[in-house]
């Protein structure tokens, strides 16, 4: 009944689950998880094509404060439009499932989801 309702079969190797790609290499006894498609979708949706890649998403010594909040009309509009909140929420999903390396940075940025006046 489950397979009929959701179009799922229990046959063969798993290649995809909950938006996460699964690759199994039998001879090395490893399983790799990837959210490349989901991340590519985020890049497209938020217009992040020109963002520079870095090896460390956020230096642990960086101190973020309320004084760094947006003060310009454009910055305030961006914050009020929830685009930042939407992006951080999407990245939290990535950080919790397949990209543990960005967890610290996303956790820090999530502390600034509201722009207190």
C-alpha positions in Angstrom: 0.0 0.0 0.0 2.8 2.5 0.9 4.6 1.8 -2.4 1.4 2.4 -4.4 0.6 5.6 -2.6 4.1 7.2 -2.8 5.6 5.4 -5.9 8.4 3.9 -3.8 9.8 0.4 -4.2 12.2 -1.4 -2.0 14.2 -2.8 -4.8 17.8 -2.0 -5.6 20.3 0.4 -4.2 19.2 3.7 -2.6 20.3 6.7 -4.6 18.1 9.4 -3.2 16.2 10.1 0.0 14.7 13.3 1.5 16.5 15.4 -1.1 19.9 13.9 -0.2 21.9 12.0 -2.8 23.3 8.7 -1.6 26.4 7.0 -3.2 27.6 3.7 -1.9 31.1 2.4 -2.8 31.2 -1.3 -1.8 34.9 -2.0 -2.3 35.9 0.8 0.2 32.9 0.2 2.4 31.8 3.9 2.3 28.6 5.8 1.8 28.6 9.4 0.7 25.8 11.9 1.2 25.3 15.0 -1.0 22.9 17.9 -1.2 24.5 19.4 -4.3 21.2 19.8 -6.1 19.6 21.5 -3.1 22.6 23.8 -2.6 22.6 24.7 -6.3 18.9 25.6 -6.0 19.8 27.9 -3.0 22.5 29.6 -5.1 19.9 30.2 -7.9 17.1 31.2 -5.6 19.1 33.8 -3.6 21.2 35.0 -6.5 24.5 33.9 -5.0 26.3 33.2 -8.2 29.1 35.8 -7.5 29.8 34.7 -4.0 33.4 33.8 -3.3 34.1 30.3 -1.9 36.2 30.1 1.2 37.7 27.2 3.1 36.5 28.5 6.6 32.9 29.8 6.5 33.4 32.0 9.6 36.5 32.4 11.6 35.8 31.4 15.3 37.3 34.7 16.5 34.8 36.8 14.6 32.5 38.7 17.0 29.1 39.7 15.7 27.1 42.4 17.5 23.8 44.3 17.2 25.8 47.3 16.1 26.5 45.6 12.8 22.8 45.4 11.9 21.6 47.1 8.7 20.8 50.8 9.0 20.3 51.8 5.4 16.8 51.7 3.9 17.9 48.9 1.5 19.5 46.9 4.3 16.4 47.2 6.4 14.2 46.2 3.5 16.2 43.1 2.9 16.0 42.2 6.6 12.2 42.9 6.7 11.7 40.9 3.5 12.8 37.7 5.4 15.3 36.8 2.6 18.0 36.5 5.2 15.8 34.5 7.5 14.8 32.2 4.6 18.4 31.7 3.6 19.6 30.9 7.1 16.7 28.4 7.6 17.6 26.7 4.3 21.3 26.5 5.3 20.4 25.2 8.7 18.8 22.2 7.0 22.1 21.6 5.0 24.2 22.1 8.1 22.2 19.5 10.1 22.1 16.9 7.4 25.2 16.8 5.3 27.5 19.8 5.8 28.5 19.7 9.5 31.5 21.9 8.5 29.2 25.0 8.2 27.2 24.3 11.4 29.2 26.8 13.6 28.9 29.6 11.0 25.1 29.1 10.4 24.5 28.9 14.2 26.2 32.2 14.7 24.4 33.9 11.9 21.1 32.5 13.1 21.4 34.6 16.2 20.7 37.6 14.1 17.5 36.7 12.4 15.7 39.7 13.7 16.8 43.3 13.3 16.0 44.9 16.7 15.6 48.6 16.5 
